[in-house]
Amino acid sequence: MSGSPPSGSWRSRRPTTALLAPELAAGITRVKGVASKGVRVGNWLSIQQAQKLMNTPDVSTKKGLRDRAMLATLLGCGLRRSEVAALTLKHTQQRDNRWCIVDLVGKHGRVRTIPMPTWVKVAIDAWTAAAGIVEGHVLRPVDRGGQVRGERLSEVVWQLLQQYAAAAGVPGIAPHDLRRTCAKLCRAAGGELEQIQMLLGHASVQTTERYLGTKQDLVHAPNDGIRLS
């Protein structure tokens, strides 16, 4: 059960390694923090905080590789926690010469296809290769001895996230905050609102706007740039 994230902001932390595509990171770094306009409906991480969180799992262990793949999918693809738990290798296919999560059934039975950033695919491949997973669910339980047990990870994504969030200096964040972060960073990198809506599987663009924490700017309206006579 998802907990309610605390209000307020966190201090940005310096990244240790580059995790995102250079063009995406370049666009995001031009944005000063993650301050938002409009109604606050949750928390967002800055690019530095997201990178810190991604670097927290111990990738010398199978559990660490699995959890890094989980965090990458949440941050890079904006999946809900139930969608991450239900993700299978059959979902990961190539479309238009790029890797995607295809035909994912989300909230209210809506089906969508989600483009997968290269760094997310790399994280998933590192985990599945180490775990010897070639079919079925992507995320699996790992016992204390480092052995993969069971066919799928139950919906314990929230609990797994808490330990890494605390270690990264952003305690109390929920999986949905990473979904909001994905939307926010996409927008900061120049993503179109309608494309972000499709990525997240929202029925209404107004829901996407709330995720972004933005409101309509009537002073600097985008259509002021249209010059017709």
Buried (B, 14 or more C-beta within 10 A) or exposed (E): EBEEBEEEEBEBBEBEEEBBBEEBBEBBBEBEEBEBEEEEBBBBBBBBBBBBBBBBBEBEEBBBBBBBBBBBBBBBBBBBBEBBBBBBBEBBEEEEEEBBBBEBEBEEEEEBBBBBBEBBBBBBBBBBEBBEBEEEBBBBBBEEEEEBEEEBBEBEBBEBBBEBBEBBBBEBBBBBBBBBBBBBBBBBBEBEBEEBBBBBBBEEEEBBBBBBBBEEEEEEEEEEEEEEE
